[in-house]
Amino acid sequence: MTNPKPDLWFSFVRSHRALIREIERRLAEAGLPAYGWYDALWGVESGKNGTRRMHELADALVIERYNLTRLVDRLEQEGLVTRARSPEDGRAAYVTITEAGRSLRKRMWKIYETAVNELFLPQFDIKAQREVSEALDQAALAARQSSQSVQ
């Protein structure tokens, strides 16, 4: 009897949800904010000089802009980011990570990284890590290109 074809999509979604849930649990146990905060802080910090335009951040995080606005509002209230309008284009808003935001993101990364290193990466040898990473990057690119072709 042959093995049925694996359901790669279902396995990916299920494992992603389980891993994020565990990362969330570990962050909460350490008294740290939710994973979404880490994601947003890293998205801002990884921009040039720790700054990104709001629409670029939304694209980088693959999040709807209205959800991002609420998240950035909360991060700004906590002093983790600052927001400013562009002097050249009043419609453009920029978000910049603060030192407090960098510090929090680094503390969160210690928890996050440990979970990834314990629960996810050991499931793949180096060759499989490279292949899966490349395949996921290609899938993300195909999705972005598909959405751009309908606009």
C-alpha positions in Angstrom: 0.0 0.0 0.0 1.4 3.4 -0.9 1.3 6.5 1.3 -1.4 9.0 0.3 -0.1 12.3 -1.0 0.7 14.6 2.0 -1.6 17.6 2.5 1.2 20.2 2.6 -1.1 23.2 2.9 -3.0 21.8 5.9 0.2 20.7 7.6 1.7 24.2 7.0 -1.3 26.1 8.4 -1.8 23.7 11.3 1.9 23.8 12.3 2.1 27.6 11.9 -0.9 28.1 14.2 0.4 25.6 16.8 3.9 27.2 16.8 2.5 30.8 17.1 0.2 29.6 19.9 3.2 28.2 21.7 5.3 31.3 21.1 2.4 33.4 22.4 2.1 31.2 25.5 5.8 31.5 26.2 5.8 35.3 25.7 2.8 35.6 28.1 4.5 33.4 30.7 7.5 35.7 30.5 5.2 38.7 31.1 5.8 40.0 27.5 3.3 41.3 24.9 1.7 39.2 22.2 3.6 38.0 19.1 1.9 40.6 16.9 3.9 43.3 18.8 7.2 41.5 18.1 6.2 41.2 14.4 5.4 45.0 14.2 8.5 46.1 16.1 10.7 43.9 13.9 9.0 45.3 10.8 9.7 48.8 11.8 13.2 48.2 13.2 14.3 46.4 10.0 13.5 49.5 7.9 16.1 52.0 7.0 17.3 53.7 10.2 14.5 51.9 12.1 11.8 53.7 10.2 9.2 52.7 7.6 6.3 54.3 5.9 3.0 52.9 7.2 2.0 51.4 3.9 5.4 49.7 3.5 5.1 48.3 7.0 1.6 46.9 6.1 3.1 45.3 3.0 6.1 43.9 4.9 3.9 42.4 7.6 1.2 41.3 5.2 -1.5 42.9 7.4 -4.4 45.1 6.5 -3.7 48.8 7.0 -6.7 49.4 9.4 -5.4 46.6 11.7 -1.9 48.0 11.5 -3.1 51.5 12.4 -4.6 50.1 15.6 -1.5 48.1 16.5 0.8 51.1 15.8 -1.6 53.3 18.0 -1.0 50.9 20.9 2.7 50.7 20.3 2.9 54.5 20.2 0.9 54.7 23.5 3.4 52.4 25.1 6.4 54.6 23.9 7.7 51.8 21.6 7.4 53.7 18.3 6.8 57.2 17.2 4.8 58.3 14.2 5.2 61.4 12.0 3.8 62.8 8.8 6.1 63.4 5.9 6.9 67.1 5.4 7.0 66.6 1.7 3.7 64.6 1.5 1.2 65.1 4.3 -0.6 61.9 3.4 2.5 59.8 4.1 3.0 58.6 7.7 6.2 57.2 9.0 6.7 55.1 12.0 10.1 54.8 13.9 11.1 52.4 16.6 12.3 53.9 19.9 15.0 52.6 22.1 12.3 51.2 24.4 10.9 49.4 21.3 14.2 48.0 20.4 14.8 46.8 23.9 11.4 45.1 24.1 11.8 43.5 20.7 15.2 42.0 21.7 13.7 40.6 25.0 10.8 39.1 23.0 13.2 37.6 20.4 15.0 35.6 23.1 11.7 33.8 23.8 10.7 33.6 20.1 14.1 32.3 18.9 14.3 29.6 21.6 10.9 28.3 20.5 11.9 28.3 16.9 15.2 26.6 17.6 13.5 23.9 19.9 10.3 23.2 18.0 10.7 24.1 14.4 14.2 24.0 13.0 15.2 20.6 14.3 12.5 19.1 12.1 14.5 19.9 9.0 18.1 19.2 8.0 20.0 22.1 6.4 19.1 21.0 2.9 15.4 20.7 3.8 15.5 24.1 5.5 16.9 25.6 2.3 14.4 23.9 0.1 11.3 24.6 2.2 12.5 28.3 2.7 12.9 28.7 -1.1 9.5 27.1 -1.8 7.7 29.3 0.8 9.4 32.4 -0.6 8.3 31.4 -4.1 4.7 30.9 -2.9 4.7 34.3 -1.2 6.0 35.9 -4.4 3.4 34.1 -6.5 0.7 35.4 -4.1 2.0 39.0 -4.3 2.3 38.9 -8.1 -1.2 37.4 -8.4 -2.7 40.2 -6.3 -0.8 42.9 -8.3 -2.2 41.5 -11.6 -5.8 42.1 -10.5 -5.2 45.7 -9.5 
